Amino acid sequence: MKPSTAAWRTASRSTENGGNCVQLASVGDLISIRDSKDPGGPVVAMKRDDFQRFAEVLKSI
């Protein structure tokens, strides 16, 4: 599945007032991340285990 056809969802901590919005999608065995304000822009993709570690680090900051 290509990121452009993925079912994107907005992170629960994102605001609806045009703030810092991140969207996530499950694409095969990867988690893809993009900026909701630029859906056609760059996408970061990482393996699920790597994403879990990435999220844990962000939560600890």
Rosetta silent file (secondary structure, phi, psi, omega in degrees, C-alpha in Angstrom):
SEQUENCE: MKPSTAAWRTASRSTENGGNCVQLASVGDLISIRDSKDPGGPVVAMKRDDFQRFAEVLKSI
SCORE:     score description
SCORE:     0.000 S_00000001
   1 L     0.000  136.895  177.786    0.000    0.000    0.000 S_00000001
   2 L   -86.566  147.480  177.857    1.265    3.459   -0.864 S_00000001
   3 H   -55.885  -30.545 -178.355    1.146    6.243    1.747 S_00000001
   4 H   -68.316  -22.047  179.992   -1.074    8.269   -0.616 S_00000001
   5 H  -106.381    5.135 -178.127   -3.819    5.608   -0.408 S_00000001
   6 L   -73.136  158.367  173.943   -3.424    4.872    3.296 S_00000001
   7 L   -88.098   99.748 -177.148   -6.105    5.581    5.901 S_00000001
   8 L   -83.489  143.984  173.981   -4.522    8.484    7.772 S_00000001
   9 E  -132.089  145.746 -177.709   -5.591    9.419   11.290 S_00000001
  10 E   -84.825  138.066  179.837   -4.762   12.513   13.254 S_00000001
  11 L   -60.389  142.978 -176.143   -2.867   12.142   16.508 S_00000001
  12 L   -63.799  -23.569 -179.992   -5.077   12.597   19.568 S_00000001
  13 L   -89.894   -1.756  177.051   -2.867   15.397   20.926 S_00000001
  14 L   -74.942  150.998  179.892   -3.130   17.458   17.764 S_00000001
  15 L  -100.610  159.969 -179.882   -5.302   20.525   17.886 S_00000001
  16 L   -93.649    4.032 -176.377   -8.011   21.514   15.456 S_00000001
  17 L   -97.788   25.286  178.278   -6.964   25.176   15.347 S_00000001
  18 L    82.441   16.483 -179.552   -4.213   24.757   12.755 S_00000001
  19 L   -76.899 -151.039 -179.407   -1.519   23.953   15.272 S_00000001
  20 L   -77.509  103.189 -176.276    1.057   21.212   15.130 S_00000001
  21 L  -112.893  128.482  177.831   -0.814   18.336   13.524 S_00000001
  22 E  -118.900  138.796  175.878    0.678   14.921   12.907 S_00000001
  23 E  -119.659  147.057 -179.928   -1.065   12.106   11.076 S_00000001
  24 E  -123.178  150.425  174.491   -0.245    8.408   11.229 S_00000001
  25 E  -147.667  144.216  173.607   -1.061    5.515    8.925 S_00000001
  26 E   -90.494  118.925 -177.692   -0.332    1.821    8.961 S_00000001
  27 E  -126.026   97.166 -175.361    1.209    0.920    5.602 S_00000001
  28 L    63.996 -126.369  179.321    2.069   -2.766    5.425 S_00000001
  29 L   -96.053   17.272 -179.062    4.584   -3.470    8.196 S_00000001
  30 E  -117.052  156.221  169.126    5.426    0.230    8.538 S_00000001
  31 E  -107.592  125.988  179.084    4.011    3.202   10.396 S_00000001
  32 E  -105.425  144.067 -177.441    3.985    6.334    8.249 S_00000001
  33 E  -128.898  136.192  176.769    3.988    9.856    9.699 S_00000001
  34 E  -146.544  166.331  176.099    3.140   13.118    7.915 S_00000001
  35 E   -87.405  123.310 -176.917    2.216   16.740    8.573 S_00000001
  36 L   -65.222  -22.734  179.178   -1.561   17.169    8.165 S_00000001
  37 L   -77.827  -11.694 -179.256   -1.033   20.687    6.821 S_00000001
  38 L  -138.147   65.594 -174.147    1.007   19.238    3.922 S_00000001
  39 L   -62.286  -21.038  177.543   -0.605   15.885    3.015 S_00000001
  40 L   -93.678    1.201 -177.813    1.247   15.730   -0.294 S_00000001
  41 L   -82.020 -163.094 -176.618    4.569   16.491    1.353 S_00000001
  42 L   -64.833  150.766  178.758    7.223   14.197    2.760 S_00000001
  43 L  -125.814  134.049  174.196    6.338   11.076    4.720 S_00000001
  44 E  -100.871  129.194  179.306    8.517    9.418    7.355 S_00000001
  45 E  -125.304  138.710  177.855    8.077    5.649    7.553 S_00000001
  46 E  -146.766  157.830  177.510    9.530    3.277   10.112 S_00000001
  47 E   -62.922  152.707 -177.009    9.068   -0.274   11.303 S_00000001
  48 H   -54.729  -44.530 -179.911    6.509   -0.753   14.066 S_00000001
  49 H   -62.699  -41.097  178.154    9.137   -1.610   16.696 S_00000001
  50 H   -66.366  -39.761  178.354   11.153    1.482   15.797 S_00000001
  51 H   -63.875  -40.224  179.359    8.022    3.629   15.926 S_00000001
  52 H   -61.052  -44.480  177.360    7.163    2.276   19.367 S_00000001
  53 H   -64.299  -41.617  177.790   10.628    3.238   20.660 S_00000001
  54 H   -58.473  -46.840  179.844   10.338    6.631   18.934 S_00000001
  55 H   -64.639  -38.854  178.584    6.962    7.288   20.613 S_00000001
  56 H   -62.955  -40.195  178.536    8.327    6.234   24.022 S_00000001
  57 H   -65.261  -45.146  179.103   11.189    8.717   23.689 S_00000001
  58 H   -60.460  -39.809 -179.928    8.788   11.518   22.698 S_00000001
  59 H   -66.266  -27.777 -177.256    6.534   10.762   25.667 S_00000001
  60 H   -82.455   -9.394 -177.715    9.519   10.994   28.020 S_00000001
  61 L   -81.098    0.000    0.000   10.472   14.497   26.882 S_00000001
